[in-house]
């Protein structure tokens, strides 16, 4: 007897968590475009166009700009293991879960890791990086630009200069920032940057954009040992994305279609307009939450991440019950806390296509209902005030 399976029909969801984020209808349509071969001349043209668009969003002229096959975690691992060899010193800045992951990945790959720690909800300071580099001859300094576990946007100004004066490479995680706020790879002296497609870029998860400066490429090409992973070897991936067009792995055809379409949307909107939209919606959300008596986890407004807001669960409320209520009653997903914030904070994503006024107002209303918050009207008025300003 053959089992009967229903037609695939996921429940409607408004994705306002830490990722994946909402996807524009035209990007979803691009996913359904018929396949080409991964070396088809037309597909190669689409790869070239995607590279050009990625350079635009990264704000870089780096030749080695490509996509690692895999999610943002594949991007993290690829960026790190291509940047150093076993036994070399690496400085990792840690202010949340994803900094901790960098430490783990680097140690597994044989690096001697020096940590630079900041309290959760705060940023690493340039003088901390300088102090660490006085005690070790580092090959790489790695830092998270947008720490998804805490909602902190790490200032990068001045860090590139400190790192380069010490003779090291600057490696930056911009998984939750690329496409939603300035990354400015060249201007900030970033040597290696990686991201993911499923957050501010607004495409499905499966690809990890990666860009490497000339200095990073030179260091890679001077390696004495091969990269431990063939699949994540930047040189092998570049043979496919670069002029040689040599086979590395089967291209993620439909996902590249989607990424290209999402990047075209970013180009059409313009980076400055896109950054302003993310910031305006974040400020409206926070104004509404604060008017309702909810407290952002990041106290310093200057380092709050526009794409991901952490808010402390109010006293007497159940983290899981509220999130479950949002999902079952309103079809809205938000994220729970990670690490030190587990059970204590909610993570609200306003990324890419999801960063809209209507979503801010709907979420504030839904939270007010579930929390029986008597100040929800004040929250909605405060958010509206941001948009009216």
N, C-alpha and C positions, 0 to 999 in steps of 0.2 A: 504494500500500500504506500502510495506516494504522499508525503506531507504536502499540505497546501499552504502556501505563503501569500500573505496579502501584498497588494501593490505598495511599493515604497511610498510612504506619505508621512514624513516627520511632522510633528505638531508645530504650528507656527511659534516662533520664538523671536523676541527682540533681544539681541545679544549685546548687553551692556556690562559684560564682565571683562576680565583681563585678556581675553582672546580665546578663540577667534572672534573677530568683529563682524558686524553686518557687511554684506557685500551688495554693491549696486546691481540692479537688474541687468544692466548691459554687460557687467563682468560675468554674471552667471550665464548669460547667453553665450558669451565667448567660450565658456567651458564646454558647451555642447557643440562647438564647431568640429566638423569632421577631421580626423587625424591626417597628418602628413608624416612621412618618414623623417627620422631625426637627422638625416643628412640631405633631405630634399632641398633643392635650391630655394624654394619659397620659404621653407622653415628657417634656413640659414639667414635669409633676409629679415625674418621676424626676430631672430636672435640678435642680429645687428641693431635693429631698432630698439629692442629691449635694453641692450647695453647703453645706447645713447641716452635713453630715458633714465636709466639708473644713474648714469653720470650726472644728469641734471638734478635728480633728487638728492643724491649724495653731495652735490655741489663740488665735483672733482673733475680733473682732467686725467685721472689715472687710467693708463691703458689696461692694466689688469683689473677689470671690473666684470664680474661674472655672477653666476648663481651656483651655489653648492646644492646638489640634489639632496633635499631633506628639509626639515623644519629649522627653526631658529637654533635649537640645540645642536644640530649638525653644523650650523654656521659657527657657533661658539667653539666646538671641538676643532673644526677645520682651521679657524683663525689661529687658535692657540698652537696646535701641533705643527703647523707650517711656519710658525714664527720663531721657534726655538728648537734646540736639539737636546736630547737627554743629558742631564748633568749641568745644564746652563741655569743661570739665576734669573728668576722671574719675580717681579713685584706685582702683587694683585691687591687692588683696592676693594675693600669689602664693607658694604653698608646695607646688605640684605641678602636674600636667598641666592640671587644670581651671581653676586660676587663670590659667595661660598661655592657655588658650582664651578666657577672659574678656577678656584683653588683646587678643587677635587680633580677637575680635568687636567690641570697642569701637573699636579703630583702624579697622577696615573701615567702621564706621558714622560715622567722622569725628571721634571724640573725641580730645582731647589727653590722653593717658594718663600718669599718674604711677604707677610701680610701688612697692609695699612688699613686699620679698622676705624670706622666711624659708627656712632650710635645709630640705631634704627630711627628713621625719620629725620636724619641730618645728612649732610654731604661731607665727603672727604675734602680736606683743605690742601691747597698747593704746598704749603710748608710741610705737611705730613709726607707728601711724596718726595720732596727735596730731602727731608731727613732720612727717609728710607734709602734713597739713592746714595747718600753719603756713606752708608754702611755696607753696600753691596754693589758689585759691578754687574748690573742687570742687562740682559739681552732685550727684555720686553717689560713694559709697564702696562698692565691691563686694568681697565676701569669700565664700569657700567654707566652709560649716559642716562638711561631712564630705568630706574630700579623698580620693576613691576611689583615687587613684594611690599614696598614701602610707599610708593607714590612720590619718590624724590627725583627731581630733575637735577642731575649732577652738573654743576658749572665746570666747564672745561677750559675756560680762559686762563692762560698762563701755564697750564699743565704741560702742554706740548713743548713749550720752550724749555721747561725744567727737564723734561725727559730727554730731549735731544741734546741739551748741554751735557748730560751724563752719558751720552753715546748710546742711548737705548731707543727702541721703537715704541710708539704709543699705539696700543690696541684698544679699540672702543666697541662695546656692545651697544648698538642702537636699535635693538629689536622693537622697543616700544616707542621710539622717537622718530624713526625715519618716515618721512611723509606727513608728519604731524607737527613738527617743530624743527628749527634749523639744526642740522648736523654739521654742515660746513667743513667737510673733510680737509680740503686744502688750506683754508684759512686758519683752521685750528691746529694744523700740523699733525693730523691723525694719519698714521702709517697703515693701519689695518682696521677696517670697520666692517661689521657684519650686521645683518638684520634678519627679519622674517617677513613673509608676505601677508600674514594673516591679521596684522594689527592696523596701524595707520595707513598702510598702503592700500588695504581694502581688497585683497585677493584671498583665495583659499590657502590654507596651510599646505606646504610641501616644498617650497623653495627658500633658500637663504641667500639673499644678495650679499656679495662680498667684494670689497675693493681694497687694493694694495698699492701703496705708493712705490715710486721707483726705488727708494731706499729699502723698502720691505722686500721687493722683488730681488734686488741685488743680494740682500742677506739670505733670502731663500735659495738663490742660485749658487751661493757659496757654501751651502751645507756640506758637511763631510759624511753625513749619514742620511739614508732615505727616510722620508716621512713614514711613520709607523703604519699608516692606513693608506692603501692604494686608492680606495674609494674617495677619501677626503684629501688626497694629495693635490694641492693647488696647482702644481705644475701639470699634472694629468688633466685636471679640470680645464686649465687654460688651453691645453692642446685642442680641446673640443671647442671652447669659446673663442679662441684666438684664430689667427690666420690659417693655422695648419688644418683645422677642422677634423682632427683625428678622433676616432671612436674612443670614448671613455666609458660611458654607460648609456643605456637607452634614455633619450631625452624625455622629460615629463611634458609631453606635447601640449595637452589641454591646459595644464597648469601654467605653461608659458603663455599660451593664448590669454589666459585670465590675467596674468601679471602684466602683460603688455597693455591690455585694455585698462587695467587699474592705473597704470602709469600714464597712459594717455589722458585719463580723467584728471589726474594730478596736474599734468601739463596744461590742460585746458583751463583749470581753475586758477593756476598760478601759485607758486610756492608761498608768496607773501600773503595772499588772500586765504590760502589754506591754513597757514600758521595762525592768522588772526581769527579764523573761524574756530579752530580748536581752543584757543585761549579764551575767546568770548564765551563759548559754551561751558568751559570749565569754571570760569568766574561766576556765571549765572548759577551753575549747580551748587557751588560752594556757598554763594550768597543765600540760596534757598535753604540749604542744609543748616547753615548757621542760624538763620532766622527761625528755624524749627527747633533749635536747641541742640543740634547734633554737632559734634566736634571733629574737624579734620585731624587726621593723625599727624600730618606734617604741619607744625606750628608756624614755620617761616614761609610766608606766602611767596617769597621770591624763589623758592626752590620746589614749589609744588608742580608736579608733572601735569601738563595740560591734557594729556591723553588718558591718564589713569589717576583717579582720586581715591585715596584711602580715608575712610571715615570710621571713627570709633563706634562700636555697637553701644547704644545708650543703656544706662543702668536699668535693669529689670526686663530688658528685651532679650529674646533668644535669637542668637545669630542664625541658626539653622532654620528655625521656625519662620523667621521673616523671609529668608531667601527662598524657602520652600513655598511660602505664600505668594511671593512675587512670581514664581514660576507657574504655580497651579492656577492662581486667580487672574493673573495679568499676562502670563506668557513672557515675563521679563527675566532674563538671567543676569545676576550680578555675581561677583566672586567673593568667596570667603577669604579670611586672612591666611597668610603663610607664615611659617616659622614662629617668631615671637608674637606675631599678630593673629595666630590661629585662634578662632573663636572670639576674638576681641575686636576685629575690624572687618569692614566690608570694602571690597575693591570694585570701584565703578569705572568702567571704561567708556569713554566717548571718543572713539577712534574712527578716522576715515569717514565712511558713509554714515556711521552711527552718530557722529558728532553733529546733532541737529537740535534746534530749539524744541521741537515737538517732543523729542525723547527726554530732554531735561524736565519739561513740565509734566510729562506723563509719569516719570519715575518719582518726582517729588510728590505727586498726588497719590501714587500707589503706596509709597512709604508712609505718607501721612495716614492713609487708611489702615494699613497693617499695624502701625504703631499707635493707633488711635491718638494721633498727635493733634492737639487742639490748635496748634499754631501753623497748620499747613497753609492756610490762606496767607499768612504772613510770609511763608516760604515762597509761595507762588508770586506774591507781589514783589519780594526782594529779587527773585530771578528775573521777573519782567522789567524791573528797574535797571538791571544790567543791560538788557537788550535796548531799552529806551535811551540809555546814556549816549 
